Amino acid sequence: MGALVETLHFQHVAPTAPDTLGCRPYTTTDPFIIGECPHVYFAANQPAFDSRLVRGSDGQATRAILVPDFGRTQTCVLVNLATLDCQPVSFGGFT
């Protein structure tokens, strides 16, 4: 969660690209820069669910979410876009 929140504060989705993360080189613009504060910011295929509401310096709010690996945990995440509340939903019995 810490790394996800820090990339939000840095306003850059891939701060180490292209040095340690393979990507195409861009000469005029950087497509990984976050131009506007998102309402929801997530990373998928994580070991477990986690969520944090992050407040910006201008009062904006972003819900940062770690979405668990569904194949391993049988869990997805529901997000209420009006309130930015979220909760995990688990489907038991699938193997």
Protein Blocks (a to p, Z undefined) as FASTA:
>chain_A
ZZmmmmmmnopablmbcklmccdddfkbcfkbcfbacfbdcdehifbdcddddddfkopa
cdddddddfklnopacdddfklopacddddehiZZ
